Amino acid sequence: MKNYVLVGLFCVFAIHCYSQNNNSHDLPSSFGDSCYEHIKELASYGIRTTDLRSGLKTVSYITSKFRENGLHASIDTFAYKSFKYDSAALSYDNQRVTFSTLFTNPYLEEVDSALDLYILNTPLKDLKDTLSDKIVIAPTSYSFFDLFKIHAKAIVIVTDSLHRKLEKENKTSKAFLKLYGNIEEHEAYNVLAHLNSFTHNAPDILISAHWDSKVGPGADDNASGISVMLELAKYFQQQDSIPINLKFIAFGAEEVGMLGSQAYLHKHSAEFENCVLNINLDAIGGHEDIMIETHQSSKEDINAFQILPSTIRFCSQTDEKHRWILISPELYATILFTGMDKITWIDKTMKRASANANINFRYGLSDGDHRILSMSGIPVIGINVPGNRYHVPGDIPETVDKTSLTNVGKLVKDIITNIKYDKN
């Protein structure tokens, strides 16, 4: 493991000493109010997307705040595509097939020739056939998430009765699939920052949040996460040198498929060698208990993620009526989080931080950019505070709980100052 064992032992000792001296350094009493001011400003821009002026305004605001607080900040630009879905048609023997969900990739070359139908009727674990050039017909009884593991030209979910009919007919007909829509190209931005001080041979910790919103002004989802990240950056910049290198990332294009985190993972993959943890803040202004999701992807998961076609590495779009779902890195990552993955050293760190900050938390599932970053191999913590509605015009500052902002800030601060990690 290179020099990680010795470095790790040094850092555990150094961090322990640091935590003994810094637990008494509380966050400013104005922390929640300062966060709320960021939220009001960002929400005043309206819907924040890369296609609107609000997106550039948001990126400029976040960058300027990092720099005002003494951090080094820069902007990463990345490109992505989205498929604007109109409709889809599947037919065989001049008959139209009615389906509920379609898994396909509209960014690959259009299917302009007939393909074999494959009627799925065996457990997926027993599936041995090569399906890369076939259209798979599956009944609703198959697990929605397990179907992502099939590498086919397309996967079509039909009613159980239609599936039985096709199975009985033992269909060997050629099928035609046609997608109607158009591919759009976009440009988006991640804002990166790090503390002015840098400690050699020390591990990195990434604190992240996404800046874009969907449908509404996104006060809770996710101006709340951005606000706490900005104030934590300000707090740690004002502290004496710490035995950890803190990096801060404001991801763009999260709402269209976690594309900012995918772009960051792709461009900065080498930097994860020295990283021991990602803490992602997403929709943390609710009124319920703090919810924590932890995960560390296996080599098998990471390898499966990496062999997904490069054509869709930065491409993801989901039809809101679920008439089709794109097989994409975002959704592949999501299926890995259908169960809780407790990591011993993180669990101990969380309990120490919770006790020190006198703040309760619970484990649960919480979607977010940390799921993509877990594909680097590092452990991740996703933090969410439920209680508000997201992706609605009513996601406004008045719904955000200042106490939750403060509590999350305290908890993250104490995670960092109490961390004793296991790099192995």
LINWO-V362965 format. One record per helix or strand of 3 or more residues. SS is the DSSP state (@ for helix, = for strand). FROM is the first residue (numbers start at 1). LEN is the number of residues. Records with the same first field share a line. If there is no record, write none. Layout:
# LINWO-V362965
SS=FROM-LEN + FROM-LEN
This chain:
# LINWO-V362965
@=4-19 + 31-13 + 53-16 + 124-3 + 146-4 + 160-10 + 219-19 + 259-9 + 269-6 + 299-8 + 310-3 + 329-7 + 344-14 + 370-7 + 397-3 + 402-17
==72-21 + 101-4 + 115-5 + 134-6 + 154-5 + 174-21 + 204-7 + 245-7 + 275-7 + 290-6 + 361-3 + 380-6
